[in-house]
Amino acid sequence: MAPRLPTAPLAAGGLIAGFAVAVASGSRPLGGIVLAGVGLVCVSIWRRRDGTRTAAVLAVVGLLAFALSHLLGLLIGSWPAVLTAAAIVAGASWHLSDARWAVDDRARAPEIRRS
């Protein structure tokens, strides 16, 4: 199942959901728990399907995007900064992990239909 699960929307959604929970609840730690939980799920998927190196690279991209969102928030506002960070994470996730598996699944599609 992990090879077919696209992580780009999951990773981006984790950033957005984490921030939304923090804003709605007034609790930054609660938002952080949501963000960390989704992040750990993504790292687990990347590690199993793409290896430790890719998982580490994508985890660092996520952490840097999270940090960037705080700095960018001072310039463009909180929500636009979070959405920008989410787009960065989604793009990296797609490029380094999901796209490879999407291509593999399309290449195998005729085999799958015949069986």
Secondary structure, 3 states (H helix, E strand, C coil): CHHHCCHHHHHHHHHHHHHHHHHHHCCHHHHHHHHHHHHHHHHHHHHHHHCHHHHHHHHHHHHHHHHHHHHHHHHHCHHHHHHHHHHHHHHHHHHHHHHHHHHHHHHHHHHHHHC
